[in-house]
Amino acid sequence: MKVDRGLRSVLLVALAIVGTAALLGTFPTRPWGQVSGSRLQSSPHDLSPQLNAFQNYSKDFREMLKASHGEEFEVVDLLDHVATTAEDRLDATAAMLQMYDNISSKSHRARVKPILKKQLAMYSWLFDQETSRTAGALTFVKAPAAAQMGLRMKDDLRAAKEKLDAIAASLE
């Protein structure tokens, strides 16, 4: 039986997560923010600002949907879907990065790193596609507030892609 590439990728990530979860039970964990002295230090892989931004976009677009009709409704609904999807992807990426950050064995990290980098590259590419999709959708937006928020979201999609690229580069 031939397994398609998408399913194979999902299975590989699932196996990596299960393996990492087993490792987390064995090795001490390091939370996102570690206290060093009296200052809180965040992980270089922290995606919470991006997650919060896309959560807020989704909430705002859902509010705009209440007053939208016809084509405007469809475009705002699309923008809400883009924001929600971006949030989901960033949440999944944050979970993978947190697990990776908690692997203390160099050999285990080396085995997981290519899988993580592949996933980061895929999500980066998807963010690039969503940036273009959002730009296209904005040509149909009539409400100034939705257009302005859509432009900000487009810029944040591009910034999220760049953040994922930077994280992938830092894993070299």
SEBA-413675 format. One record per residue: x, y, z of N, C-alpha, C in turn; residue number from 1. Coordinates in pm, whole numbers, plus 50000, padded with zeros to 5 digits. Atoms other than C-alpha are relative to their C-alpha. Example, Ala and Ser with C-alpha at 12.3 -4.5 7.8 and 13.67 -1.06 7.14 Angstrom:
<atom n_east="50089" n_north="49881" n_up="50000" ca_east="51230" ca_north="49550" ca_up="50780" c_east="50090" c_north="50120" c_up="50000" nr="1"/>
<atom n_east="49918" n_north="49881" n_up="49994" ca_east="51367" ca_north="49894" ca_up="50714" c_east="49923" c_north="50109" c_up="50073" nr="2"/>
% end
This chain:
<atom n_east="50086" n_north="49882" n_up="50000" ca_east="50000" ca_north="50000" ca_up="50000" c_east="50090" c_north="50124" c_up="50000" nr="1"/>
<atom n_east="49920" n_north="49878" n_up="50013" ca_east="50141" ca_north="50338" ca_up="49898" c_east="49938" c_north="50110" c_up="50086" nr="2"/>
<atom n_east="50046" n_north="49892" n_up="49913" ca_east="50117" ca_north="50619" ca_up="50156" c_east="50038" c_north="50132" c_up="49935" nr="3"/>
<atom n_east="49968" n_north="49874" n_up="50064" ca_east="50091" ca_north="50972" ca_up="50014" c_east="50094" c_north="50084" c_up="50086" nr="4"/>
<atom n_east="49897" n_north="49920" n_up="49934" ca_east="50355" ca_north="51233" ca_up="50104" c_east="49946" c_north="50079" c_up="50118" nr="5"/>
<atom n_east="50058" n_north="49922" n_up="49890" ca_east="50125" ca_north="51445" ca_up="50319" c_east="49975" c_north="49914" c_up="50123" nr="6"/>
<atom n_east="50025" n_north="50090" n_up="49889" ca_east="50019" ca_north="51150" ca_up="50530" c_east="50131" c_north="49954" c_up="50062" nr="7"/>
<atom n_east="49870" n_north="50041" n_up="49948" ca_east="50380" ca_north="51038" ca_up="50560" c_east="50060" c_north="50110" c_up="50088" nr="8"/>
<atom n_east="49949" n_north="49889" n_up="49920" ca_east="50479" ca_north="51385" ca_up="50686" c_east="49929" c_north="50008" c_up="50135" nr="9"/>
<atom n_east="50077" n_north="49995" n_up="49876" ca_east="50200" ca_north="51382" ca_up="50942" c_east="50042" c_north="49886" c_up="50092" nr="10"/>
<atom n_east="49959" n_north="50114" n_up="49920" ca_east="50303" ca_north="51036" ca_up="51057" c_east="50139" c_north="50022" c_up="50060" nr="11"/>
<atom n_east="49867" n_north="49972" n_up="49948" ca_east="50667" ca_north="51144" ca_up="51091" c_east="49995" c_north="50099" c_up="50116" nr="12"/>
<atom n_east="50012" n_north="49902" n_up="49892" ca_east="50570" ca_north="51446" ca_up="51300" c_east="49937" c_north="49935" c_up="50123" nr="13"/>
<atom n_east="50065" n_north="50068" n_up="49887" ca_east="50341" ca_north="51231" ca_up="51515" c_east="50100" c_north="49911" c_up="50072" nr="14"/>
<atom n_east="49898" n_north="50084" n_up="49938" ca_east="50624" ca_north="50984" ca_up="51572" c_east="50102" c_north="50083" c_up="50076" nr="15"/>
<atom n_east="49905" n_north="49912" n_up="49931" ca_east="50859" ca_north="51269" ca_up="51659" c_east="49941" c_north="50053" c_up="50129" nr="16"/>
<atom n_east="50065" n_north="49947" n_up="49881" ca_east="50606" ca_north="51408" ca_up="51904" c_east="49989" c_north="49892" c_up="50107" nr="17"/>
<atom n_east="50010" n_north="50109" n_up="49903" ca_east="50549" ca_north="51070" ca_up="52067" c_east="50137" c_north="49972" c_up="50060" nr="18"/>
<atom n_east="49864" n_north="50022" n_up="49950" ca_east="50923" ca_north="51015" ca_up="52092" c_east="50045" c_north="50111" c_up="50092" nr="19"/>
<atom n_east="49963" n_north="49886" n_up="49918" ca_east="50973" ca_north="51363" ca_up="52228" c_east="49925" c_north="49998" c_up="50132" nr="20"/>
<atom n_east="50078" n_north="50008" n_up="49876" ca_east="50693" ca_north="51316" ca_up="52479" c_east="50061" c_north="49898" c_up="50095" nr="21"/>
<atom n_east="49934" n_north="50100" n_up="49916" ca_east="50867" ca_north="51003" ca_up="52603" c_east="50127" c_north="50058" c_up="50061" nr="22"/>
<atom n_east="49879" n_north="49937" n_up="49950" ca_east="51188" ca_north="51203" ca_up="52634" c_east="49969" c_north="50103" c_up="50108" nr="23"/>
<atom n_east="50036" n_north="49898" n_up="49901" ca_east="51011" ca_north="51479" ca_up="52824" c_east="49973" c_north="49938" c_up="50136" nr="24"/>
<atom n_east="50022" n_north="50068" n_up="49874" ca_east="50913" ca_north="51228" ca_up="53085" c_east="50131" c_north="49959" c_up="50066" nr="25"/>
<atom n_east="49870" n_north="50045" n_up="49950" ca_east="51279" ca_north="51133" ca_up="53122" c_east="50090" c_north="50116" c_up="50040" nr="26"/>
<atom n_east="49910" n_north="49889" n_up="49979" ca_east="51453" ca_north="51468" ca_up="53108" c_east="49930" c_north="50118" c_up="50066" nr="27"/>
<atom n_east="50063" n_north="49884" n_up="49937" ca_east="51392" ca_north="51786" ca_up="53308" c_east="49951" c_north="50098" c_up="49894" nr="28"/>
<atom n_east="50058" n_north="49906" n_up="50095" ca_east="51177" ca_north="52046" ca_up="53139" c_east="50052" c_north="50140" c_up="50025" nr="29"/>
<atom n_east="49966" n_north="49858" n_up="49992" ca_east="51258" ca_north="52406" ca_up="53064" c_east="49880" c_north="50078" c_up="49948" nr="30"/>
<atom n_east="50117" n_north="49926" n_up="50048" ca_east="50951" ca_north="52631" ca_up="53049" c_east="50039" c_north="50114" c_up="49908" nr="31"/>
<atom n_east="49975" n_north="49890" n_up="50096" ca_east="50917" ca_north="52911" ca_up="52791" c_east="50080" c_north="50111" c_up="50065" nr="32"/>
<atom n_east="49927" n_north="49891" n_up="49934" ca_east="51024" ca_north="53178" ca_up="53032" c_east="50077" c_north="49944" c_up="50118" nr="33"/>
<atom n_east="49920" n_north="50050" n_up="49890" ca_east="51310" ca_north="53095" ca_up="53263" c_east="50044" c_north="50118" c_up="50085" nr="34"/>
<atom n_east="49957" n_north="49894" n_up="49911" ca_east="51396" ca_north="53299" ca_up="53567" c_east="50150" c_north="49988" c_up="50018" nr="35"/>
<atom n_east="49856" n_north="49996" n_up="49982" ca_east="51760" ca_north="53398" ca_up="53569" c_east="50029" c_north="50123" c_up="50084" nr="36"/>
<atom n_east="49987" n_north="49885" n_up="49912" ca_east="51837" ca_north="53615" ca_up="53864" c_east="49861" c_north="50052" c_up="50027" nr="37"/>
<atom n_east="50132" n_north="49942" n_up="49975" ca_east="51545" ca_north="53852" ca_up="53891" c_east="49927" c_north="50033" c_up="49870" nr="38"/>
<atom n_east="50063" n_north="49965" n_up="50127" ca_east="51471" ca_north="53885" ca_up="53517" c_east="49941" c_north="49877" c_up="49933" nr="39"/>
<atom n_east="50064" n_north="50108" n_up="50074" ca_east="51237" ca_north="53672" ca_up="53311" c_east="50054" c_north="50002" c_up="49858" nr="40"/>
<atom n_east="49947" n_north="50009" n_up="50135" ca_east="51399" ca_north="53552" ca_up="52989" c_east="49907" c_north="49914" c_up="49917" nr="41"/>
<atom n_east="50087" n_north="50080" n_up="50084" ca_east="51182" ca_north="53431" ca_up="52703" c_east="50085" c_north="49921" c_up="49901" nr="42"/>
<atom n_east="49932" n_north="50086" n_up="50096" ca_east="51279" ca_north="53159" ca_up="52460" c_east="50016" c_north="50074" c_up="49868" nr="43"/>
<atom n_east="49987" n_north="49939" n_up="50132" ca_east="51419" ca_north="53269" ca_up="52124" c_east="49897" c_north="49943" c_up="49903" nr="44"/>
<atom n_east="50103" n_north="50063" n_up="50083" ca_east="51148" ca_north="53041" ca_up="51984" c_east="49860" c_north="50042" c_up="50040" nr="45"/>
<atom n_east="50131" n_north="49958" n_up="49949" ca_east="50864" ca_north="53223" ca_up="52162" c_east="49916" c_north="50061" c_up="49887" nr="46"/>
<atom n_east="50091" n_north="49953" n_up="50104" ca_east="50575" ca_north="53271" ca_up="51920" c_east="49873" c_north="50063" c_up="50058" nr="47"/>
<atom n_east="50122" n_north="49949" n_up="49938" ca_east="50324" ca_north="53408" ca_up="52172" c_east="49957" c_north="50137" c_up="49948" nr="48"/>
<atom n_east="50049" n_north="49873" n_up="50055" ca_east="50324" ca_north="53765" ca_up="52031" c_east="49927" c_north="49981" c_up="49867" nr="49"/>
<atom n_east="50065" n_north="50027" n_up="50128" ca_east="50237" ca_north="53631" ca_up="51686" c_east="49867" c_north="49928" c_up="50022" nr="50"/>
<atom n_east="50125" n_north="50070" n_up="49969" ca_east="49976" ca_north="53395" ca_up="51831" c_east="49893" c_north="50098" c_up="50046" nr="51"/>
<atom n_east="50095" n_north="49901" n_up="49949" ca_east="49810" ca_north="53681" ca_up="52018" c_east="49950" c_north="50091" c_up="49889" nr="52"/>
<atom n_east="50041" n_north="49911" n_up="50110" ca_east="49808" ca_north="53901" ca_up="51708" c_east="49894" c_north="49933" c_up="49913" nr="53"/>
<atom n_east="50096" n_north="50067" n_up="50088" ca_east="49628" ca_north="53641" ca_up="51495" c_east="49871" c_north="49965" c_up="50073" nr="54"/>
<atom n_east="50123" n_north="50018" n_up="49921" ca_east="49383" ca_north="53563" ca_up="51778" c_east="49917" c_north="50128" c_up="49995" nr="55"/>
<atom n_east="50071" n_north="49871" n_up="50003" ca_east="49295" ca_north="53933" ca_up="51787" c_east="49942" c_north="50029" c_up="49863" nr="56"/>
<atom n_east="50055" n_north="49981" n_up="50134" ca_east="49257" ca_north="53951" ca_up="51409" c_east="49873" c_north="49919" c_up="49983" nr="57"/>
<atom n_east="50116" n_north="50086" n_up="50016" ca_east="49017" ca_north="53659" ca_up="51417" c_east="49880" c_north="50054" c_up="50077" nr="58"/>
<atom n_east="50109" n_north="49943" n_up="49921" ca_east="48810" ca_north="53812" ca_up="51697" c_east="49941" c_north="50123" c_up="49931" nr="59"/>
<atom n_east="50047" n_north="49877" n_up="50066" ca_east="48790" ca_north="54145" ca_up="51514" c_east="49927" c_north="49970" c_up="49870" nr="60"/>
<atom n_east="50068" n_north="50033" n_up="50125" ca_east="48703" ca_north="53988" ca_up="51179" c_east="49864" c_north="49935" c_up="50027" nr="61"/>
<atom n_east="50130" n_north="50059" n_up="49966" ca_east="48427" ca_north="53782" ca_up="51345" c_east="49899" c_north="50105" c_up="50041" nr="62"/>
<atom n_east="50090" n_north="49889" n_up="49966" ca_east="48282" ca_north="54103" ca_up="51488" c_east="49954" c_north="50071" c_up="49873" nr="63"/>
<atom n_east="50035" n_north="49933" n_up="50126" ca_east="48294" ca_north="54260" ca_up="51141" c_east="49901" c_north="49918" c_up="49917" nr="64"/>
<atom n_east="50091" n_north="50087" n_up="50074" ca_east="48110" ca_north="53959" ca_up="50998" c_east="49854" c_north="50029" c_up="50035" nr="65"/>
<atom n_east="50137" n_north="49973" n_up="49956" ca_east="47802" ca_north="54057" ca_up="51200" c_east="49935" c_north="50113" c_up="49920" nr="66"/>
<atom n_east="50054" n_north="49886" n_up="50075" ca_east="47764" ca_north="54376" ca_up="50997" c_east="50025" c_north="49988" c_up="49849" nr="67"/>
<atom n_east="49967" n_north="50017" n_up="50142" ca_east="47877" ca_north="54235" ca_up="50660" c_east="49893" c_north="49920" c_up="49928" nr="68"/>
<atom n_east="50097" n_north="50070" n_up="50084" ca_east="47662" ca_north="54112" ca_up="50373" c_east="50062" c_north="49975" c_up="49864" nr="69"/>
<atom n_east="49960" n_north="50028" n_up="50136" ca_east="47716" ca_north="53954" ca_up="50034" c_east="50148" c_north="49974" c_up="49983" nr="70"/>
<atom n_east="49859" n_north="50019" n_up="50032" ca_east="48062" ca_north="53973" ca_up="49882" c_east="50090" c_north="50046" c_up="50115" nr="71"/>
<atom n_east="49921" n_north="49950" n_up="49886" ca_east="48192" ca_north="54177" ca_up="50177" c_east="50007" c_north="49893" c_up="50110" nr="72"/>
<atom n_east="50003" n_north="50106" n_up="49900" ca_east="48084" ca_north="53896" ca_up="50412" c_east="50099" c_north="49889" c_up="49961" nr="73"/>
<atom n_east="49911" n_north="50107" n_up="50046" ca_east="48270" ca_north="53639" ca_up="50200" c_east="50147" c_north="50036" c_up="50018" nr="74"/>
<atom n_east="49860" n_north="49957" n_up="49989" ca_east="48592" ca_north="53842" ca_up="50199" c_east="50042" c_north="50007" c_up="50146" nr="75"/>
<atom n_east="49966" n_north="49990" n_up="49857" ca_east="48584" ca_north="53915" ca_up="50572" c_east="50006" c_north="49859" c_up="50060" nr="76"/>
<atom n_east="49996" n_north="50138" n_up="49954" ca_east="48505" ca_north="53547" ca_up="50635" c_east="50131" c_north="49933" c_up="49958" nr="77"/>
<atom n_east="49872" n_north="50052" n_up="50047" ca_east="48809" ca_north="53454" ca_up="50425" c_east="50115" c_north="50053" c_up="50086" nr="78"/>
<atom n_east="49895" n_north="49941" n_up="49917" ca_east="49026" ca_north="53695" ca_up="50624" c_east="49999" c_north="49940" c_up="50140" nr="79"/>
<atom n_east="50011" n_north="50066" n_up="49870" ca_east="48896" ca_north="53544" ca_up="50948" c_east="50059" c_north="49859" c_up="49992" nr="80"/>
<atom n_east="49946" n_north="50135" n_up="50018" ca_east="48980" ca_north="53198" ca_up="50815" c_east="50153" c_north="50002" c_up="49992" nr="81"/>
<atom n_east="49853" n_north="49986" n_up="50009" ca_east="49334" ca_north="53311" ca_up="50727" c_east="50059" c_north="50024" c_up="50139" nr="82"/>
<atom n_east="49951" n_north="49971" n_up="49866" ca_east="49379" ca_north="53453" ca_up="51078" c_east="49994" c_north="49878" c_up="50090" nr="83"/>
<atom n_east="50016" n_north="50120" n_up="49918" ca_east="49246" ca_north="53138" ca_up="51245" c_east="50099" c_north="49892" c_up="49960" nr="84"/>
<atom n_east="49904" n_north="50099" n_up="50049" ca_east="49460" ca_north="52913" ca_up="51026" c_east="50141" c_north="50037" c_up="50041" nr="85"/>
<atom n_east="49867" n_north="49955" n_up="49958" ca_east="49769" ca_north="53123" ca_up="51100" c_east="50020" c_north="49973" c_up="50148" nr="86"/>
<atom n_east="49992" n_north="50026" n_up="49855" ca_east="49696" ca_north="53098" ca_up="51471" c_east="50021" c_north="49850" c_up="50026" nr="87"/>
<atom n_east="49986" n_north="50145" n_up="49982" ca_east="49657" ca_north="52718" ca_up="51445" c_east="50140" c_north="49953" c_up="49963" nr="88"/>
<atom n_east="49867" n_north="50040" n_up="50044" ca_east="49982" ca_north="52682" ca_up="51253" c_east="50107" c_north="50047" c_up="50098" nr="89"/>
<atom n_east="49902" n_north="49950" n_up="49903" ca_east="50172" ca_north="52901" ca_up="51498" c_east="49992" c_north="49922" c_up="50131" nr="90"/>
<atom n_east="50017" n_north="50078" n_up="49878" ca_east="50026" ca_north="52707" ca_up="51790" c_east="50068" c_north="49863" c_up="49985" nr="91"/>
<atom n_east="49936" n_north="50129" n_up="50026" ca_east="50139" ca_north="52376" ca_up="51635" c_east="50152" c_north="50016" c_up="49998" nr="92"/>
<atom n_east="49856" n_north="49975" n_up="50006" ca_east="50482" ca_north="52523" ca_up="51565" c_east="50056" c_north="50026" c_up="50139" nr="93"/>
<atom n_east="49954" n_north="49972" n_up="49864" ca_east="50512" ca_north="52654" ca_up="51920" c_east="50010" c_north="49872" c_up="50081" nr="94"/>
<atom n_east="49995" n_north="50127" n_up="49928" ca_east="50432" ca_north="52307" ca_up="52055" c_east="50121" c_north="49919" c_up="49957" nr="95"/>
<atom n_east="49883" n_north="50073" n_up="50049" ca_east="50695" ca_north="52147" ca_up="51833" c_east="50130" c_north="50061" c_up="50054" nr="96"/>
<atom n_east="49879" n_north="49933" n_up="49952" ca_east="50953" ca_north="52407" ca_up="51934" c_east="50020" c_north="49980" c_up="50150" nr="97"/>
<atom n_east="49989" n_north="50021" n_up="49856" ca_east="50875" ca_north="52368" ca_up="52302" c_east="50051" c_north="49859" c_up="50029" nr="98"/>
<atom n_east="49950" n_north="50136" n_up="49982" ca_east="50925" ca_north="51994" ca_up="52276" c_east="50147" c_north="49991" c_up="49962" nr="99"/>
<atom n_east="49860" n_north="50002" n_up="50044" ca_east="51248" ca_north="52043" ca_up="52083" c_east="50090" c_north="50067" c_up="50105" nr="100"/>
<atom n_east="49921" n_north="49928" n_up="49899" ca_east="51374" ca_north="52294" ca_up="52341" c_east="50018" c_north="49918" c_up="50127" nr="101"/>
<atom n_east="49993" n_north="50081" n_up="49879" ca_east="51310" ca_north="52038" ca_up="52615" c_east="50078" c_north="49870" c_up="49981" nr="102"/>
<atom n_east="49917" n_north="50119" n_up="50022" ca_east="51522" ca_north="51765" ca_up="52457" c_east="50143" c_north="50036" c_up="50039" nr="103"/>
<atom n_east="49866" n_north="49965" n_up="49953" ca_east="51850" ca_north="51770" ca_up="52644" c_east="50108" c_north="49912" c_up="49938" nr="104"/>
<atom n_east="49902" n_north="50090" n_up="50063" ca_east="52022" ca_north="51477" ca_up="52467" c_east="50037" c_north="50053" c_up="49862" nr="105"/>
<atom n_east="49953" n_north="49948" n_up="50130" ca_east="52233" ca_north="51603" ca_up="52177" c_east="49966" c_north="49904" c_up="49887" nr="106"/>
<atom n_east="50030" n_north="50095" n_up="50108" ca_east="52182" ca_north="51283" ca_up="51980" c_east="49851" c_north="50000" c_up="49966" nr="107"/>
<atom n_east="50144" n_north="49995" n_up="50026" ca_east="51803" ca_north="51301" ca_up="52020" c_east="49962" c_north="50130" c_up="49929" nr="108"/>
<atom n_east="50026" n_north="49871" n_up="50067" ca_east="51801" ca_north="51669" ca_up="51924" c_east="50042" c_north="49992" c_up="49853" nr="109"/>
<atom n_east="49951" n_north="50014" n_up="50137" ca_east="52005" ca_north="51583" ca_up="51615" c_east="49903" c_north="49919" c_up="49914" nr="110"/>
<atom n_east="50096" n_north="50082" n_up="50074" ca_east="51747" ca_north="51322" ca_up="51514" c_east="49870" c_north="50076" c_up="49973" nr="111"/>
<atom n_east="50126" n_north="49927" n_up="50014" ca_east="51451" ca_north="51555" ca_up="51565" c_east="50016" c_north="50125" c_up="49914" nr="112"/>
<atom n_east="49977" n_north="49873" n_up="50070" ca_east="51610" ca_north="51866" ca_up="51409" c_east="49957" c_north="50000" c_up="49853" nr="113"/>
<atom n_east="50042" n_north="49996" n_up="50141" ca_east="51559" ca_north="51769" ca_up="51039" c_east="49848" c_north="49998" c_up="49984" nr="114"/>
<atom n_east="50147" n_north="50004" n_up="50006" ca_east="51193" ca_north="51690" ca_up="51106" c_east="49943" c_north="50138" c_up="50033" nr="115"/>
<atom n_east="50046" n_north="49866" n_up="49960" ca_east="51144" ca_north="52023" ca_up="51282" c_east="50028" c_north="50101" c_up="49890" nr="116"/>
<atom n_east="49966" n_north="49905" n_up="50106" ca_east="51325" ca_north="52214" ca_up="51008" c_east="49908" c_north="49983" c_up="49878" nr="117"/>
<atom n_east="50091" n_north="50025" n_up="50112" ca_east="51108" ca_north="52048" ca_up="50743" c_east="49862" c_north="50061" c_up="50027" nr="118"/>
<atom n_east="50130" n_north="49944" n_up="49964" ca_east="50792" ca_north="52148" ca_up="50929" c_east="50004" c_north="50153" c_up="49999" nr="119"/>
<atom n_east="49985" n_north="49854" n_up="50003" ca_east="50921" ca_north="52504" ca_up="50975" c_east="50000" c_north="50051" c_up="49857" nr="120"/>
<atom n_east="49997" n_north="49960" n_up="50141" ca_east="50993" ca_north="52525" ca_up="50602" c_east="49861" c_north="49992" c_up="49937" nr="121"/>
<atom n_east="50136" n_north="50013" n_up="50054" ca_east="50644" ca_north="52398" ca_up="50519" c_east="49911" c_north="50114" c_up="50050" nr="122"/>
<atom n_east="50083" n_north="49892" n_up="49947" ca_east="50476" ca_north="52646" ca_up="50753" c_east="50043" c_north="50135" c_up="49945" nr="123"/>
<atom n_east="49952" n_north="49876" n_up="50060" ca_east="50695" ca_north="52925" ca_up="50619" c_east="49942" c_north="50018" c_up="49860" nr="124"/>
<atom n_east="50054" n_north="49995" n_up="50136" ca_east="50586" ca_north="52841" ca_up="50265" c_east="49849" c_north="50028" c_up="50005" nr="125"/>
<atom n_east="50144" n_north="49978" n_up="49988" ca_east="50221" ca_north="52827" ca_up="50375" c_east="49968" c_north="50145" c_up="50040" nr="126"/>
<atom n_east="50020" n_north="49859" n_up="49963" ca_east="50251" ca_north="53170" ca_up="50542" c_east="50022" c_north="50090" c_up="49878" nr="127"/>
<atom n_east="49975" n_north="49923" n_up="50121" ca_east="50394" ca_north="53304" ca_up="50216" c_east="49878" c_north="49993" c_up="49907" nr="128"/>
<atom n_east="50119" n_north="50017" n_up="50084" ca_east="50095" ca_north="53161" ca_up="50026" c_east="49882" c_north="50079" c_up="50057" nr="129"/>
<atom n_east="50110" n_north="49926" n_up="49937" ca_east="49851" ca_north="53311" ca_up="50278" c_east="50018" c_north="50151" c_up="49986" nr="130"/>
<atom n_east="49974" n_north="49858" n_up="50021" ca_east="50020" ca_north="53649" ca_up="50241" c_east="49949" c_north="50042" c_up="49863" nr="131"/>
<atom n_east="50047" n_north="49971" n_up="50136" ca_east="49952" ca_north="53642" ca_up="49866" c_east="49849" c_north="49991" c_up="49990" nr="132"/>
<atom n_east="50146" n_north="50019" n_up="50001" ca_east="49598" ca_north="53513" ca_up="49919" c_east="49931" c_north="50118" c_up="50066" nr="133"/>
<atom n_east="50058" n_north="49886" n_up="49929" ca_east="49527" ca_north="53792" ca_up="50166" c_east="50009" c_north="50126" c_up="49915" nr="134"/>
<atom n_east="49985" n_north="49882" n_up="50087" ca_east="49665" ca_north="54056" ca_up="49930" c_east="49895" c_north="49998" c_up="49890" nr="135"/>
<atom n_east="50102" n_north="50011" n_up="50105" ca_east="49433" ca_north="53927" ca_up="49658" c_east="49861" c_north="50027" c_up="50053" nr="136"/>
<atom n_east="50133" n_north="49981" n_up="49941" ca_east="49131" ca_north="53924" ca_up="49888" c_east="49976" c_north="50147" c_up="50033" nr="137"/>
<atom n_east="50016" n_north="49860" n_up="49960" ca_east="49196" ca_north="54282" ca_up="49998" c_east="49952" c_north="50089" c_up="49885" nr="138"/>
<atom n_east="50050" n_north="49920" n_up="50113" ca_east="49116" ca_north="54407" ca_up="49648" c_east="49848" c_north="50006" c_up="49996" nr="139"/>
<atom n_east="50146" n_north="50005" n_up="49999" ca_east="48753" ca_north="54314" ca_up="49716" c_east="49937" c_north="50059" c_up="50127" nr="140"/>
<atom n_east="50051" n_north="49945" n_up="49875" ca_east="48721" ca_north="54472" ca_up="50061" c_east="49954" c_north="50143" c_up="49978" nr="141"/>
<atom n_east="50054" n_north="49865" n_up="50014" ca_east="48499" ca_north="54779" ca_up="50073" c_east="50006" c_north="50078" c_up="50131" nr="142"/>
<atom n_east="49999" n_north="49935" n_up="49868" ca_east="48494" ca_north="54852" ca_up="50446" c_east="50142" c_north="50043" c_up="50035" nr="143"/>
<atom n_east="49864" n_north="49951" n_up="49969" ca_east="48792" ca_north="55073" ca_up="50538" c_east="50064" c_north="49931" c_up="50120" nr="144"/>
<atom n_east="49944" n_north="50065" n_up="49881" ca_east="48834" ca_north="54909" ca_up="50880" c_east="50051" c_north="49860" c_up="49966" nr="145"/>
<atom n_east="49959" n_north="50135" n_up="50039" ca_east="48849" ca_north="54560" ca_up="50729" c_east="50124" c_north="50006" c_up="49910" nr="146"/>
<atom n_east="49884" n_north="49985" n_up="50089" ca_east="49091" ca_north="54678" ca_up="50460" c_east="50126" c_north="50034" c_up="50078" nr="147"/>
<atom n_east="49884" n_north="49960" n_up="49919" ca_east="49321" ca_north="54842" ca_up="50714" c_east="50049" c_north="49883" c_up="50084" nr="148"/>
<atom n_east="49961" n_north="50114" n_up="49918" ca_east="49316" ca_north="54540" ca_up="50943" c_east="50058" c_north="49889" c_up="49913" nr="149"/>
<atom n_east="49948" n_north="50101" n_up="50093" ca_east="49369" ca_north="54309" ca_up="50646" c_east="50142" c_north="50031" c_up="49956" nr="150"/>
<atom n_east="49863" n_north="49961" n_up="50036" ca_east="49678" ca_north="54506" ca_up="50544" c_east="50097" c_north="49973" c_up="50114" nr="151"/>
<atom n_east="49915" n_north="50029" n_up="49885" ca_east="49819" ca_north="54481" ca_up="50896" c_east="50022" c_north="49850" c_up="50015" nr="152"/>
<atom n_east="49987" n_north="50145" n_up="49988" ca_east="49747" ca_north="54109" ca_up="50901" c_east="50093" c_north="49946" c_up="49891" nr="153"/>
<atom n_east="49911" n_north="50043" n_up="50108" ca_east="49920" ca_north="54067" ca_up="50565" c_east="50145" c_north="50024" c_up="50040" nr="154"/>
<atom n_east="49864" n_north="49970" n_up="49954" ca_east="50229" ca_north="54237" ca_up="50710" c_east="50041" c_north="49904" c_up="50112" nr="155"/>
<atom n_east="49969" n_north="50092" n_up="49892" ca_east="50207" ca_north="54014" ca_up="51020" c_east="50019" c_north="49857" c_up="49949" nr="156"/>
<atom n_east="49977" n_north="50131" n_up="50061" ca_east="50180" ca_north="53703" ca_up="50800" c_east="50143" c_north="49993" c_up="49945" nr="157"/>
<atom n_east="49864" n_north="49993" n_up="50053" ca_east="50499" ca_north="53809" ca_up="50627" c_east="50102" c_north="49995" c_up="50114" nr="158"/>
<atom n_east="49909" n_north="49999" n_up="49885" ca_east="50666" ca_north="53878" ca_up="50964" c_east="50006" c_north="49862" c_up="50066" nr="159"/>
<atom n_east="50002" n_north="50135" n_up="49941" ca_east="50556" ca_north="53535" ca_up="51096" c_east="50083" c_north="49905" c_up="49914" nr="160"/>
<atom n_east="49918" n_north="50083" n_up="50091" ca_east="50709" ca_north="53371" ca_up="50788" c_east="50147" c_north="50026" c_up="50026" nr="161"/>
<atom n_east="49860" n_north="49965" n_up="49976" ca_east="51033" ca_north="53558" ca_up="50850" c_east="50048" c_north="49948" c_up="50136" nr="162"/>
<atom n_east="49965" n_north="50052" n_up="49868" ca_east="51028" ca_north="53455" ca_up="51218" c_east="50026" c_north="49849" c_up="49991" nr="163"/>
<atom n_east="49980" n_north="50144" n_up="50016" ca_east="50988" ca_north="53089" ca_up="51121" c_east="50129" c_north="49971" c_up="49925" nr="164"/>
<atom n_east="49874" n_north="50015" n_up="50074" ca_east="51272" ca_north="53125" ca_up="50870" c_east="50120" c_north="50023" c_up="50091" nr="165"/>
<atom n_east="49890" n_north="49970" n_up="49908" ca_east="51493" ca_north="53279" ca_up="51139" c_east="50019" c_north="49888" c_up="50102" nr="166"/>
<atom n_east="49990" n_north="50112" n_up="49906" ca_east="51411" ca_north="53000" ca_up="51383" c_east="50065" c_north="49880" c_up="49932" nr="167"/>
<atom n_east="49941" n_north="50112" n_up="50073" ca_east="51493" ca_north="52739" ca_up="51120" c_east="50149" c_north="50022" c_up="49979" nr="168"/>
<atom n_east="49858" n_north="49968" n_up="50019" ca_east="51823" ca_north="52915" ca_up="51047" c_east="50078" c_north="49986" c_up="50129" nr="169"/>
<atom n_east="49930" n_north="50009" n_up="49871" ca_east="51906" ca_north="52921" ca_up="51418" c_east="50024" c_north="49854" c_up="50041" nr="170"/>
<atom n_east="49982" n_north="50142" n_up="49968" ca_east="51880" ca_north="52541" ca_up="51426" c_east="50120" c_north="49939" c_up="49927" nr="171"/>
<atom n_east="49886" n_north="50051" n_up="50078" ca_east="52178" ca_north="52503" ca_up="51190" c_east="50111" c_north="49953" c_up="50088" nr="172"/>
% end
